[in-house]
Amino acid sequence: MHLRLRGAFILIAFAGAMSLAVPAYAYNETGDPRYTACVDCHGVASVSVNGTDTERQGPHGGYIATSRKCKACHYVHSAAGGGRSLLPEVTITEACEICHDGTGGSGVYGVLIARGLTPAALHRVDTTRAVPGGDPVTGGTTQTVFVGGVGGTLGCIDCHSPHNASTVASFTGDRRRIATDTAGVVSNRLLKRRPTSSDVTASVYGSNWCGACHKGRIKFGSAGVVNHPSDTTATPGYFHYAAVQVLTTVGVSTTTSGTLGANNFGYVLPDPRTVGQGAHRPICQQCHEDARNVGDKVFGQISSGTPTETFVVTTNDGKQPGDNPRFQTFPHESPNSALLVETDDDLCTNCHTP
């Protein structure tokens, strides 16, 4: 009788432990049926270039008729009570953070805190309905109703498509996701072409995508609104994240067409402007991106005598203080206010003569 009761107690204790949220393990070492194999989360949905996988979306998209990926996120019999879409947690944000958990510095939120820093700015999820610059007439803050967060607040799926449906074109970014990764992975970041509250469709990631929510920020001199001008689809041959003018190398003031990602050469605009730059304006991300040091030693170029201003990413999740940018979490969180690349004159003199 004593052995039977002891066995029952162990069974109850195990069942209670299994009902708690668990981290995403590399393989099924917990026995939790939600995590059965590496491929469940790290299956490849890629665009192959010369045999190299250039776009990895994990369980997000790349489905076939006989797909078994759905169970990586949706649980028919063990979904959270009061949740939605048969997800394992009550809110969508909590479900996303089963894998994208930054408490150890390995996700999009919490990376700075894990390194002993307090974020100066971030896109708050599940807490806000305010959109800075969201009013297209005044350029001021407006309130909107999102679909991803609790009570109409901002949530992950307001910007991201978990199934990789109707997403922007892929682009090269800065982020290094794992220690063995190389910077500059090509991906669409699962960004929706039409984020919540948007009344336009942005096929590429650039000013128009940001302006989908921050409608009053991509206008200039309209109805008394004075914001910094930016290149949008209204500009012939408009610039976007994958197509801007970048410096050809350090110590020069010549530019060529290229991507803003995986280098710091696109954050400095020589004055006078080059032929390639012409009358084009900067895009939002040339001022708002991951914080870094760039271009403020010699105007109009990145100084060859200041190598700390060039792009250097040697490890993931901000583990190396000497990396530039150290953190690659934009637009989720940043050590700089307003998610700016640099602050004060350091930012302005990247493009303007002091």
C-alpha positions as YAML, in Angstrom:
chain: A
units: angstrom
residues:
- id: 1
  name: MET
  ca: [0.00, 0.00, 0.00]
- id: 2
  name: HIS
  ca: [2.85, 2.33, 0.91]
- id: 3
  name: LEU
  ca: [4.54, 1.72, -2.44]
- id: 4
  name: ARG
  ca: [1.33, 2.33, -4.35]
- id: 5
  name: LEU
  ca: [0.76, 5.69, -2.64]
- id: 6
  name: ARG
  ca: [4.36, 6.72, -3.25]
- id: 7
  name: GLY
  ca: [4.06, 5.84, -6.93]
- id: 8
  name: ALA
  ca: [0.81, 7.77, -7.22]
- id: 9
  name: PHE
  ca: [2.45, 10.81, -5.62]
- id: 10
  name: ILE
  ca: [5.32, 10.71, -8.08]
- id: 11
  name: LEU
  ca: [2.88, 10.44, -10.99]
- id: 12
  name: ILE
  ca: [0.84, 13.42, -9.76]
- id: 13
  name: ALA
  ca: [3.98, 15.50, -9.19]
- id: 14
  name: PHE
  ca: [5.23, 14.67, -12.69]
- id: 15
  name: ALA
  ca: [1.89, 15.57, -14.27]
- id: 16
  name: GLY
  ca: [1.85, 18.87, -12.38]
- id: 17
  name: ALA
  ca: [5.34, 19.73, -13.59]
- id: 18
  name: MET
  ca: [4.39, 18.93, -17.17]
- id: 19
  name: SER
  ca: [1.57, 21.47, -17.06]
- id: 20
  name: LEU
  ca: [4.06, 24.31, -16.61]
- id: 21
  name: ALA
  ca: [5.62, 26.22, -19.49]
- id: 22
  name: VAL
  ca: [8.94, 24.71, -20.51]
- id: 23
  name: PRO
  ca: [11.83, 26.12, -22.53]
- id: 24
  name: ALA
  ca: [12.48, 25.01, -26.07]
- id: 25
  name: TYR
  ca: [15.04, 22.26, -25.67]
- id: 26
  name: ALA
  ca: [17.38, 21.22, -28.47]
- id: 27
  name: TYR
  ca: [15.73, 17.80, -28.51]
- id: 28
  name: ASN
  ca: [13.10, 15.93, -26.55]
- id: 29
  name: GLU
  ca: [14.99, 15.52, -23.28]
- id: 30
  name: THR
  ca: [11.93, 16.32, -21.15]
- id: 31
  name: GLY
  ca: [9.53, 13.79, -22.61]
- id: 32
  name: ASP
  ca: [7.15, 16.65, -23.40]
- id: 33
  name: PRO
  ca: [5.19, 15.63, -26.52]
- id: 34
  name: ARG
  ca: [5.32, 19.23, -27.74]
- id: 35
  name: TYR
  ca: [9.04, 18.89, -28.48]
- id: 36
  name: THR
  ca: [9.76, 15.67, -30.33]
- id: 37
  name: ALA
  ca: [12.64, 16.30, -32.69]
- id: 38
  name: CYS
  ca: [15.07, 19.01, -33.80]
- id: 39
  name: VAL
  ca: [13.41, 19.27, -37.19]
- id: 40
  name: ASP
  ca: [10.10, 20.26, -35.59]
- id: 41
  name: CYS
  ca: [11.49, 23.72, -34.88]
- id: 42
  name: HIS
  ca: [14.53, 23.89, -37.12]
- id: 43
  name: GLY
  ca: [13.17, 22.40, -40.31]
- id: 44
  name: VAL
  ca: [14.43, 24.27, -43.35]
- id: 45
  name: ALA
  ca: [12.23, 26.45, -45.52]
- id: 46
  name: SER
  ca: [14.87, 28.00, -47.69]
- id: 47
  name: VAL
  ca: [15.84, 29.63, -50.92]
- id: 48
  name: SER
  ca: [18.89, 27.78, -52.17]
- id: 49
  name: VAL
  ca: [21.59, 29.81, -53.90]
- id: 50
  name: ASN
  ca: [24.43, 27.70, -55.31]
- id: 51
  name: GLY
  ca: [23.51, 24.97, -52.88]
- id: 52
  name: THR
  ca: [23.61, 27.29, -49.86]
- id: 53
  name: ASP
  ca: [20.59, 27.72, -47.61]
- id: 54
  name: THR
  ca: [20.03, 31.48, -47.50]
- id: 55
  name: GLU
  ca: [16.66, 31.79, -45.81]
- id: 56
  name: ARG
  ca: [15.71, 29.86, -42.70]
- id: 57
  name: GLN
  ca: [12.29, 30.28, -41.18]
- id: 58
  name: GLY
  ca: [12.21, 27.34, -38.78]
- id: 59
  name: PRO
  ca: [8.63, 26.12, -38.40]
- id: 60
  name: HIS
  ca: [7.26, 29.28, -40.04]
- id: 61
  name: GLY
  ca: [6.15, 28.39, -43.55]
- id: 62
  name: GLY
  ca: [7.52, 26.08, -46.21]
- id: 63
  name: TYR
  ca: [4.63, 23.67, -45.79]
- id: 64
  name: ILE
  ca: [3.61, 20.79, -48.02]
- id: 65
  name: ALA
  ca: [0.32, 18.88, -48.08]
- id: 66
  name: THR
  ca: [1.71, 16.20, -45.75]
- id: 67
  name: SER
  ca: [3.44, 18.64, -43.41]
- id: 68
  name: ARG
  ca: [4.03, 17.61, -39.80]
- id: 69
  name: LYS
  ca: [5.27, 21.05, -38.76]
- id: 70
  name: CYS
  ca: [1.93, 22.31, -37.46]
- id: 71
  name: LYS
  ca: [2.34, 20.39, -34.20]
- id: 72
  name: ALA
  ca: [5.48, 22.39, -33.42]
- id: 73
  name: CYS
  ca: [3.22, 25.31, -32.43]
- id: 74
  name: HIS
  ca: [-0.38, 24.06, -32.32]
- id: 75
  name: TYR
  ca: [-1.58, 21.40, -29.87]
- id: 76
  name: VAL
  ca: [-5.04, 19.94, -30.35]
- id: 77
  name: HIS
  ca: [-5.37, 18.33, -26.92]
- id: 78
  name: SER
  ca: [-2.88, 20.30, -24.81]
- id: 79
  name: ALA
  ca: [-3.50, 23.89, -25.85]
- id: 80
  name: ALA
  ca: [-3.75, 26.49, -23.10]
- id: 81
  name: GLY
  ca: [-7.19, 27.11, -21.65]
- id: 82
  name: GLY
  ca: [-8.48, 30.52, -22.61]
- id: 83
  name: GLY
  ca: [-5.94, 30.81, -25.41]
- id: 84
  name: ARG
  ca: [-6.45, 31.05, -29.16]
- id: 85
  name: SER
  ca: [-5.53, 29.10, -32.28]
- id: 86
  name: LEU
  ca: [-4.68, 26.00, -30.20]
- id: 87
  name: LEU
  ca: [-1.47, 27.62, -29.00]
- id: 88
  name: PRO
  ca: [0.41, 26.34, -25.92]
- id: 89
  name: GLU
  ca: [0.10, 29.64, -24.02]
- id: 90
  name: VAL
  ca: [-2.79, 31.99, -23.31]
- id: 91
  name: THR
  ca: [-1.41, 34.95, -25.28]
- id: 92
  name: ILE
  ca: [0.27, 34.96, -28.68]
- id: 93
  name: THR
  ca: [3.28, 36.80, -27.27]
- id: 94
  name: GLU
  ca: [3.77, 34.12, -24.60]
- id: 95
  name: ALA
  ca: [3.50, 31.44, -27.27]
- id: 96
  name: CYS
  ca: [6.15, 33.16, -29.40]
- id: 97
  name: GLU
  ca: [8.44, 33.55, -26.41]
- id: 98
  name: ILE
  ca: [8.54, 29.79, -25.80]
- id: 99
  name: CYS
  ca: [11.28, 29.89, -28.42]
- id: 100
  name: HIS
  ca: [12.03, 33.60, -28.80]
- id: 101
  name: ASP
  ca: [12.80, 34.04, -25.12]
- id: 102
  name: GLY
  ca: [15.33, 36.74, -24.33]
- id: 103
  name: THR
  ca: [15.76, 36.09, -20.62]
- id: 104
  name: GLY
  ca: [19.19, 34.68, -21.32]
- id: 105
  name: GLY
  ca: [19.90, 37.10, -24.11]
- id: 106
  name: SER
  ca: [18.84, 34.72, -26.87]
- id: 107
  name: GLY
  ca: [15.68, 36.40, -28.09]
- id: 108
  name: VAL
  ca: [14.44, 39.71, -29.40]
- id: 109
  name: TYR
  ca: [13.44, 41.08, -25.99]
- id: 110
  name: GLY
  ca: [15.60, 40.87, -22.86]
- id: 111
  name: VAL
  ca: [18.93, 40.75, -24.68]
- id: 112
  name: LEU
  ca: [20.11, 44.07, -23.24]
- id: 113
  name: ILE
  ca: [18.95, 43.26, -19.71]
- id: 114
  name: ALA
  ca: [20.79, 39.96, -19.90]
- id: 115
  name: ARG
  ca: [23.97, 41.95, -20.62]
- id: 116
  name: GLY
  ca: [23.42, 44.34, -17.70]
- id: 117
  name: LEU
  ca: [21.89, 47.21, -19.70]
- id: 118
  name: THR
  ca: [18.50, 48.86, -19.48]
- id: 119
  name: PRO
  ca: [16.75, 49.41, -22.84]
- id: 120
  name: ALA
  ca: [16.18, 53.09, -23.58]
- id: 121
  name: ALA
  ca: [13.56, 52.33, -26.21]
- id: 122
  name: LEU
  ca: [11.51, 49.39, -27.44]
- id: 123
  name: HIS
  ca: [8.33, 48.38, -29.20]
- id: 124
  name: ARG
  ca: [6.15, 47.33, -26.29]
- id: 125
  name: VAL
  ca: [3.99, 44.26, -26.85]
- id: 126
  name: ASP
  ca: [0.81, 43.45, -24.92]
- id: 127
  name: THR
  ca: [0.97, 46.88, -23.23]
- id: 128
  name: THR
  ca: [0.36, 49.69, -25.70]
- id: 129
  name: ARG
  ca: [-2.03, 50.87, -28.39]
- id: 130
  name: ALA
  ca: [-0.16, 54.14, -28.96]
- id: 131
  name: VAL
  ca: [1.59, 54.77, -32.28]
- id: 132
  name: PRO
  ca: [4.12, 57.64, -32.24]
- id: 133
  name: GLY
  ca: [3.69, 59.65, -35.40]
- id: 134
  name: GLY
  ca: [0.66, 57.60, -36.28]
- id: 135
  name: ASP
  ca: [-1.57, 60.57, -37.11]
- id: 136
  name: PRO
  ca: [-1.13, 61.29, -40.85]
- id: 137
  name: VAL
  ca: [-2.45, 64.85, -40.47]
- id: 138
  name: THR
  ca: [-0.68, 66.19, -37.40]
- id: 139
  name: GLY
  ca: [2.24, 63.77, -37.18]
- id: 140
  name: GLY
  ca: [1.40, 63.23, -33.52]
- id: 141
  name: THR
  ca: [0.74, 60.09, -31.53]
- id: 142
  name: THR
  ca: [-2.47, 58.25, -32.24]
- id: 143
  name: GLN
  ca: [-4.26, 55.29, -30.71]
- id: 144
  name: THR
  ca: [-5.20, 52.21, -32.70]
- id: 145
  name: VAL
  ca: [-6.57, 48.73, -32.16]
- id: 146
  name: PHE
  ca: [-4.13, 45.91, -32.85]
- id: 147
  name: VAL
  ca: [-4.95, 42.22, -33.13]
- id: 148
  name: GLY
  ca: [-1.89, 40.53, -31.65]
- id: 149
  name: GLY
  ca: [-1.79, 41.76, -28.07]
- id: 150
  name: VAL
  ca: [-4.08, 41.62, -25.06]
- id: 151
  name: GLY
  ca: [-7.05, 43.99, -25.24]
- id: 152
  name: GLY
  ca: [-6.18, 45.35, -28.67]
- id: 153
  name: THR
  ca: [-2.56, 46.11, -27.81]
- id: 154
  name: LEU
  ca: [0.46, 45.55, -30.04]
- id: 155
  name: GLY
  ca: [1.54, 41.91, -30.40]
- id: 156
  name: CYS
  ca: [4.00, 39.88, -32.43]
- id: 157
  name: ILE
  ca: [1.56, 39.02, -35.21]
- id: 158
  name: ASP
  ca: [0.75, 42.67, -35.90]
- id: 159
  name: CYS
  ca: [4.09, 42.91, -37.72]
- id: 160
  name: HIS
  ca: [5.03, 39.26, -38.33]
- id: 161
  name: SER
  ca: [3.29, 36.50, -40.25]
- id: 162
  name: PRO
  ca: [3.92, 33.24, -38.34]
- id: 163
  name: HIS
  ca: [3.04, 31.21, -41.43]
- id: 164
  name: ASN
  ca: [5.17, 33.34, -43.78]
- id: 165
  name: ALA
  ca: [2.13, 34.42, -45.79]
- id: 166
  name: SER
  ca: [2.01, 37.73, -47.70]
- id: 167
  name: THR
  ca: [5.44, 38.81, -46.50]
- id: 168
  name: VAL
  ca: [7.91, 41.36, -47.83]
- id: 169
  name: ALA
  ca: [10.79, 40.46, -50.13]
- id: 170
  name: SER
  ca: [13.84, 39.00, -48.41]
- id: 171
  name: PHE
  ca: [16.74, 41.28, -47.49]
- id: 172
  name: THR
  ca: [20.17, 41.02, -45.90]
- id: 173
  name: GLY
  ca: [20.22, 42.16, -42.28]
- id: 174
  name: ASP
  ca: [22.76, 42.45, -39.48]
- id: 175
  name: ARG
  ca: [21.61, 39.89, -36.99]
- id: 176
  name: ARG
  ca: [23.68, 36.89, -36.01]
- id: 177
  name: ARG
  ca: [21.30, 34.38, -34.47]
- id: 178
  name: ILE
  ca: [23.61, 31.66, -33.19]
- id: 179
  name: ALA
  ca: [27.33, 31.50, -32.44]
- id: 180
  name: THR
  ca: [28.10, 29.51, -35.58]
- id: 181
  name: ASP
  ca: [26.05, 31.76, -37.84]
- id: 182
  name: THR
  ca: [27.51, 34.36, -40.17]
- id: 183
  name: ALA
  ca: [26.20, 37.90, -40.14]
- id: 184
  name: GLY
  ca: [24.02, 39.00, -42.99]
- id: 185
  name: VAL
  ca: [21.54, 36.13, -43.28]
- id: 186
  name: VAL
  ca: [18.99, 36.70, -46.04]
- id: 187
  name: SER
  ca: [15.44, 36.57, -44.72]
- id: 188
  name: ASN
  ca: [12.15, 38.43, -44.85]
- id: 189
  name: ARG
  ca: [12.01, 38.35, -41.04]
- id: 190
  name: LEU
  ca: [8.42, 37.15, -41.51]
- id: 191
  name: LEU
  ca: [7.41, 40.81, -41.93]
- id: 192
  name: LYS
  ca: [3.89, 41.29, -43.21]
- id: 193
  name: ARG
  ca: [3.37, 43.34, -46.34]
- id: 194
  name: ARG
  ca: [0.47, 45.02, -44.58]
- id: 195
  name: PRO
  ca: [0.96, 45.31, -40.81]
- id: 196
  name: THR
  ca: [-2.06, 45.89, -38.61]
- id: 197
  name: SER
  ca: [-3.43, 49.45, -38.91]
- id: 198
  name: SER
  ca: [-1.85, 49.84, -42.34]
- id: 199
  name: ASP
  ca: [-3.92, 50.96, -45.29]
- id: 200
  name: VAL
  ca: [-1.14, 50.33, -47.82]
- id: 201
  name: THR
  ca: [0.85, 47.31, -48.92]
- id: 202
  name: ALA
  ca: [4.66, 47.43, -48.76]
- id: 203
  name: SER
  ca: [6.31, 44.76, -50.90]
- id: 204
  name: VAL
  ca: [9.80, 45.61, -49.63]
- id: 205
  name: TYR
  ca: [11.22, 46.62, -46.25]
- id: 206
  name: GLY
  ca: [11.90, 50.35, -46.16]
- id: 207
  name: SER
  ca: [10.31, 53.69, -45.28]
- id: 208
  name: ASN
  ca: [6.92, 52.65, -46.62]
- id: 209
  name: TRP
  ca: [6.89, 49.64, -44.33]
- id: 210
  name: CYS
  ca: [7.63, 51.77, -41.26]
- id: 211
  name: GLY
  ca: [5.13, 54.35, -42.45]
- id: 212
  name: ALA
  ca: [2.42, 51.71, -42.51]
- id: 213
  name: CYS
  ca: [1.92, 52.48, -38.81]
- id: 214
  name: HIS
  ca: [3.88, 55.71, -38.35]
- id: 215
  name: LYS
  ca: [1.88, 57.43, -41.07]
- id: 216
  name: GLY
  ca: [2.75, 60.95, -40.01]
- id: 217
  name: ARG
  ca: [6.48, 60.30, -40.07]
- id: 218
  name: ILE
  ca: [6.99, 59.88, -43.81]
- id: 219
  name: LYS
  ca: [5.36, 63.20, -44.66]
- id: 220
  name: PHE
  ca: [7.19, 66.48, -45.01]
- id: 221
  name: GLY
  ca: [5.76, 69.96, -44.80]
- id: 222
  name: SER
  ca: [2.17, 68.76, -45.20]
- id: 223
  name: ALA
  ca: [-0.53, 70.43, -43.08]
- id: 224
  name: GLY
  ca: [2.10, 71.92, -40.82]
- id: 225
  name: VAL
  ca: [3.87, 68.59, -40.26]
- id: 226
  name: VAL
  ca: [7.65, 68.87, -40.33]
- id: 227
  name: ASN
  ca: [9.45, 65.56, -40.14]
- id: 228
  name: HIS
  ca: [12.72, 64.54, -41.70]
- id: 229
  name: PRO
  ca: [12.14, 63.75, -45.40]
- id: 230
  name: SER
  ca: [12.49, 60.12, -46.40]
- id: 231
  name: ASP
  ca: [12.56, 58.14, -49.61]
- id: 232
  name: THR
  ca: [9.27, 56.39, -50.30]
- id: 233
  name: THR
  ca: [7.53, 54.80, -53.25]
- id: 234
  name: ALA
  ca: [6.56, 58.33, -54.28]
- id: 235
  name: THR
  ca: [10.21, 58.82, -55.34]
- id: 236
  name: PRO
  ca: [11.18, 57.36, -58.73]
- id: 237
  name: GLY
  ca: [13.62, 54.50, -58.21]
- id: 238
  name: TYR
  ca: [13.06, 54.85, -54.47]
- id: 239
  name: PHE
  ca: [15.52, 53.46, -51.97]
- id: 240
  name: HIS
  ca: [14.66, 50.72, -49.49]
- id: 241
  name: TYR
  ca: [16.63, 48.50, -47.10]
- id: 242
  name: ALA
  ca: [18.01, 46.26, -49.84]
- id: 243
  name: ALA
  ca: [18.77, 49.14, -52.22]
- id: 244
  name: VAL
  ca: [20.51, 52.26, -50.89]
- id: 245
  name: GLN
  ca: [23.75, 54.09, -51.66]
- id: 246
  name: VAL
  ca: [26.61, 52.76, -49.53]
- id: 247
  name: LEU
  ca: [30.25, 53.83, -49.28]
- id: 248
  name: THR
  ca: [32.54, 51.65, -51.35]
- id: 249
  name: THR
  ca: [35.13, 51.30, -48.55]
- id: 250
  name: VAL
  ca: [36.63, 53.15, -45.59]
- id: 251
  name: GLY
  ca: [38.35, 56.51, -46.04]
- id: 252
  name: VAL
  ca: [36.51, 57.45, -49.25]
- id: 253
  name: SER
  ca: [33.43, 59.44, -50.25]
- id: 254
  name: THR
  ca: [32.31, 57.34, -53.22]
- id: 255
  name: THR
  ca: [29.15, 55.27, -53.11]
- id: 256
  name: THR
  ca: [27.57, 52.35, -54.89]
- id: 257
  name: SER
  ca: [24.19, 50.65, -54.77]
- id: 258
  name: GLY
  ca: [23.90, 48.01, -52.09]
- id: 259
  name: THR
  ca: [22.11, 46.76, -48.99]
- id: 260
  name: LEU
  ca: [22.00, 48.57, -45.67]
- id: 261
  name: GLY
  ca: [22.52, 45.31, -43.81]
- id: 262
  name: ALA
  ca: [25.76, 43.59, -42.76]
- id: 263
  name: ASN
  ca: [27.88, 46.75, -43.03]
- id: 264
  name: ASN
  ca: [27.98, 50.31, -41.69]
- id: 265
  name: PHE
  ca: [28.69, 51.90, -45.05]
- id: 266
  name: GLY
  ca: [25.09, 52.88, -45.73]
- id: 267
  name: TYR
  ca: [24.72, 55.18, -42.72]
- id: 268
  name: VAL
  ca: [27.01, 57.92, -44.06]
- id: 269
  name: LEU
  ca: [25.97, 60.20, -46.92]
- id: 270
  name: PRO
  ca: [28.80, 62.28, -48.42]
- id: 271
  name: ASP
  ca: [28.26, 66.01, -48.88]
- id: 272
  name: PRO
  ca: [28.04, 66.99, -51.66]
- id: 273
  name: ARG
  ca: [25.97, 63.95, -52.51]
- id: 274
  name: THR
  ca: [27.29, 61.47, -55.02]
- id: 275
  name: VAL
  ca: [25.70, 60.93, -58.42]
- id: 276
  name: GLY
  ca: [24.15, 57.70, -57.18]
- id: 277
  name: GLN
  ca: [22.64, 59.43, -54.17]
- id: 278
  name: GLY
  ca: [21.41, 62.37, -56.22]
- id: 279
  name: ALA
  ca: [18.26, 63.92, -54.81]
- id: 280
  name: HIS
  ca: [17.30, 60.76, -52.95]
- id: 281
  name: ARG
  ca: [16.45, 61.12, -49.29]
- id: 282
  name: PRO
  ca: [17.49, 58.64, -46.59]
- id: 283
  name: ILE
  ca: [15.15, 55.85, -45.55]
- id: 284
  name: CYS
  ca: [13.87, 55.49, -41.99]
- id: 285
  name: GLN
  ca: [16.32, 52.70, -41.17]
- id: 286
  name: GLN
  ca: [19.36, 54.87, -41.94]
- id: 287
  name: CYS
  ca: [18.53, 56.76, -38.74]
- id: 288
  name: HIS
  ca: [16.57, 54.09, -36.85]
- id: 289
  name: GLU
  ca: [18.38, 50.77, -36.57]
- id: 290
  name: ASP
  ca: [20.58, 48.94, -34.08]
- id: 291
  name: ALA
  ca: [22.83, 51.34, -32.15]
- id: 292
  name: ARG
  ca: [26.36, 51.52, -33.53]
- id: 293
  name: ASN
  ca: [29.35, 53.84, -34.01]
- id: 294
  name: VAL
  ca: [29.62, 55.07, -37.55]
- id: 295
  name: GLY
  ca: [30.97, 58.00, -39.52]
- id: 296
  name: ASP
  ca: [31.31, 60.68, -36.89]
- id: 297
  name: LYS
  ca: [35.12, 61.07, -36.97]
- id: 298
  name: VAL
  ca: [35.53, 62.25, -40.54]
- id: 299
  name: PHE
  ca: [32.53, 63.89, -42.16]
- id: 300
  name: GLY
  ca: [31.13, 62.20, -45.23]
- id: 301
  name: GLN
  ca: [33.12, 59.00, -44.85]
- id: 302
  name: ILE
  ca: [34.09, 56.30, -42.40]
- id: 303
  name: SER
  ca: [37.60, 57.08, -41.24]
- id: 304
  name: SER
  ca: [40.30, 54.59, -42.19]
- id: 305
  name: GLY
  ca: [42.04, 55.58, -38.97]
- id: 306
  name: THR
  ca: [39.02, 54.62, -36.89]
- id: 307
  name: PRO
  ca: [38.35, 50.95, -37.56]
- id: 308
  name: THR
  ca: [35.93, 50.83, -34.62]
- id: 309
  name: GLU
  ca: [33.42, 52.58, -36.88]
- id: 310
  name: THR
  ca: [33.24, 49.75, -39.39]
- id: 311
  name: PHE
  ca: [30.84, 46.80, -39.16]
- id: 312
  name: VAL
  ca: [32.06, 44.04, -36.84]
- id: 313
  name: VAL
  ca: [29.81, 41.25, -35.55]
- id: 314
  name: THR
  ca: [31.71, 38.30, -34.14]
- id: 315
  name: THR
  ca: [29.14, 36.61, -31.93]
- id: 316
  name: ASN
  ca: [25.42, 36.46, -31.25]
- id: 317
  name: ASP
  ca: [23.12, 38.28, -28.84]
- id: 318
  name: GLY
  ca: [25.52, 41.05, -27.81]
- id: 319
  name: LYS
  ca: [27.94, 38.78, -26.01]
- id: 320
  name: GLN
  ca: [30.95, 40.71, -27.33]
- id: 321
  name: PRO
  ca: [30.99, 44.36, -26.14]
- id: 322
  name: GLY
  ca: [33.40, 45.29, -28.94]
- id: 323
  name: ASP
  ca: [31.02, 44.32, -31.74]
- id: 324
  name: ASN
  ca: [29.62, 47.16, -33.85]
- id: 325
  name: PRO
  ca: [26.67, 47.01, -33.67]
- id: 326
  name: ARG
  ca: [26.87, 45.03, -30.46]
- id: 327
  name: PHE
  ca: [23.16, 44.21, -30.38]
- id: 328
  name: GLN
  ca: [21.03, 43.16, -33.36]
- id: 329
  name: THR
  ca: [17.53, 43.37, -31.93]
- id: 330
  name: PHE
  ca: [16.01, 46.28, -33.88]
- id: 331
  name: PRO
  ca: [13.18, 47.23, -33.86]
- id: 332
  name: HIS
  ca: [12.32, 45.34, -30.67]
- id: 333
  name: GLU
  ca: [14.68, 47.08, -28.23]
- id: 334
  name: SER
  ca: [17.63, 49.46, -28.22]
- id: 335
  name: PRO
  ca: [20.03, 51.16, -25.79]
- id: 336
  name: ASN
  ca: [19.37, 54.46, -27.63]
- id: 337
  name: SER
  ca: [16.26, 56.57, -27.30]
- id: 338
  name: ALA
  ca: [13.83, 56.51, -30.24]
- id: 339
  name: LEU
  ca: [15.66, 53.43, -31.60]
- id: 340
  name: LEU
  ca: [18.26, 55.74, -33.17]
- id: 341
  name: VAL
  ca: [21.51, 54.50, -34.73]
- id: 342
  name: GLU
  ca: [23.41, 57.26, -32.93]
- id: 343
  name: THR
  ca: [22.26, 60.22, -30.88]
- id: 344
  name: ASP
  ca: [22.59, 64.01, -30.98]
- id: 345
  name: ASP
  ca: [25.26, 65.46, -33.30]
- id: 346
  name: ASP
  ca: [26.82, 62.04, -33.85]
- id: 347
  name: LEU
  ca: [23.74, 61.14, -35.87]
- id: 348
  name: CYS
  ca: [23.27, 64.38, -37.77]
- id: 349
  name: THR
  ca: [26.89, 64.72, -38.88]
- id: 350
  name: ASN
  ca: [26.75, 61.37, -40.64]
- id: 351
  name: CYS
  ca: [25.05, 63.24, -43.46]
- id: 352
  name: HIS
  ca: [25.25, 66.97, -42.73]
- id: 353
  name: THR
  ca: [28.22, 69.32, -42.54]
- id: 354
  name: PRO
  ca: [28.64, 70.56, -38.95]
...
